[in-house]
Amino acid sequence: MKARCTNPNSRGYDVYSKIGISDNFRDSFMDFYNDIGPIPESMSGARVSVDRIDNTLGYVEGNVRWATDEMQARNKGMYSNNTTGVTGVRFHQGNNGKQYWCATWHPIGDKHKSKYFSIEKYGDELAFFAACEFRSLMLERLNLMGAGYTNNHGKEKENK
């Protein structure tokens, strides 16, 4: 965390130096530890790292937590190569030449799932809207089961 934000030779420095780290965290491990606390026992045995609760903010007081890889994945912004503007929704052309909008999501402890909406059946705009709404519904259901998708998951990062 410290190297990402302060060391120009660190991988990711270009991104994380803009996000930043509080002076307290940079200068005092104990201030950082007092804020984040020990790794929860419920995460014992899992790979754990430091996560920013709100991924649009830096490593600052009240915005860090211990997170498993799965939790980290549910707190990512939109990938730069996203062409639809909606995380988890993509265009798909089948082997038969038919076109679809596809919603994808990752159930807890399972492989990703997909649901396709036919452009031929619904039209382009309605199929896209249906895929977006369906994915949102799946994330809401997953969060009711404790998945932990954050409000910033899949959102475009603001240019600062």
Stockholm file with secondary structure:
# STOCKHOLM 1.0

chainA/1-160         MKARCTNPNSRGYDVYSKIGISDNFRDSFMDFYNDIGPIPESMSGARVSVDRIDNTLGYVEGNVRWATDEMQARNKGMYSNNTTGVTGVRFHQGNNGKQYWCATWHPIGDKHKSKYFSIEKYGDELAFFAACEFRSLMLERLNLMGAGYTNNHGKEKENK
#=GR chainA/1-160 SS CHHHHHCTTSTTHHHHHHHCBCHHHHHCHHHHHHHHCSCCGGGTTSCEEEEESSTTSCBCTTSEEEEEHHHHHTTCCCCTTCSSSSTTEEEEECTTSCEEEEEEECCTTSCCEEEEEEHHHHCHHHHHHHHHHHHHHHHHHHHHTTCCCCTTTTCCCCCC
#=GC SS_cons         CHHHHHCTTSTTHHHHHHHCBCHHHHHCHHHHHHHHCSCCGGGTTSCEEEEESSTTSCBCTTSEEEEEHHHHHTTCCCCTTCSSSSTTEEEEECTTSCEEEEEEECCTTSCCEEEEEEHHHHCHHHHHHHHHHHHHHHHHHHHHTTCCCCTTTTCCCCCC
//
